[in-house]
Amino acid sequence: MIKILYTGVGATKNEHTEEEFLTIMKNEFTDKNWDNVSPIKKNIQLQYEDWILPKDFAVFKLMDWLEYSGANIFSDTE
């Protein structure tokens, strides 16, 4: 089973399933109302390579979210 190690914004534990991780990214970034976020925090969270965020969040795939968030993916062989 694939697990994702993520302890950033919205995480409630250290290890997540792919579905849990993608739900966190959706709730904390894709569906977030960025109009109510301070400009400084918004600029820090929305800077990512050549992407125009949050407009391009909709096209993020798992690997994009992993790179953006700094999360790590591993296989749980237990």
PyMOL commands that set and color helices and strands:
alter all, ss='L'
color gray80, all
select helices_A, chain A and resi 18-30+34-36+39-45+55-59+62-69
alter helices_A, ss='H'
color red, helices_A
select strands_A, chain A and resi 2-5+15-16+72-75
alter strands_A, ss='S'
color yellow, strands_A
deselect
rebuild
show_as cartoon
